[in-house]
Amino acid sequence: MPVYETTFEVQASADRVWDVLTRLDLYPEWNPQIPLASGEMRVGSKINLRLCMPGRPAMDVSATIEEFEFNQLVTWRGHVVAPWFFEGYRRFAIASIDGTRVRVTHVEDIHGLLGPLFSLAMGGPCESSHHALNEAIRVRAGPLEERDRSKLA
C-alpha cells in the first residue's frame, strides 16, 4: 500500500507551524492539496476535508482526529465506504531544532482494498501533491520575505 513519508525543515517556531497546520479555516489561503477544511481540532472530533490532486476531481471526505499533542503532533484518519475498502491516514509531527527552526515529518498512508489500485493510478500525482503540500507548509510558516518571494514565482 502506498505510504508517502517525508521530513523537511521549516524556518519557523513550533508555535508557527502548529498554527498553520491546525487552523483549518485558513487552508483555502495556502493549501494546494486540501483547499477546504472545517471542524474542531481535538481528539475524537470529525473534520471535513476537500482533497484535490492535479488532473483529478475533488473528493470531499470526513476524518477523525486521532492524536492532538499541542505543538508536536496531529493525526487524522478517514475512509470511503469502510476502512477495509479505502482508508487514508495523515500524520504531521513537529520537532524543534532550535527556537527558529523545526523538523516536520509528514506521513500519508493509503490502504484498504482499493489501495493497490490507487497506487497504480495515482501514485505519481499523489507523491507530487504530497511534496507540494510540504512546500506550502514551509512557505506559509516560514519568514515573511519567503512568503512574499513565493508570490512572485
ABEGO torsion letter per residue (X at the ends): XBBBBBBBBBBBBAAAAAAAAABAAAAAAABAABABBBEBBBBGBBBBBBBBBBGBBBBBBBBBBABBBBGABBBBBBBBGBAAABBBBBBBBBBBABAABBBBBBBBBBBEAAAAAAAAAAAAAAAAAAAAAAAAAAAAABBAAAAAAAAAX
